[in-house]
C-alpha cells in the first residue's frame, strides 16, 4: 500500500478535513490492505505468516464494524454499501 493510495482512501472516507482515525477511515484502510493481501495469497499459497496477518486484520475490521454498528447504525449501513462488504 503506497502513501498515495492511503491518502486517497483517507480523503474518500474522512468525516472532516483533518480526520485520520475515525472508524470509517480505519475500516476503509483495513479493507484495502485485506484486498491486497488476499491477492498476494492467491499466488503465494504457502505463505502462512501472511495468512495469519490477514486473519488478524479481518478480525480487527470486524471489531471496528461492530463498534460502529453499535454507535451509529446509519453510518454503518452507508459504509457497508460504499465498501461493498457482505454483512
Secondary structure by P-SEA (a helix, b strand, c coil): ccaaaaaaaaaaccccccccccaaaaaaaaaaaaaaaaaaaaacccaaaaaaaaaaaaaaaaaaaaaaaaccaaaaaaaaaaacccc
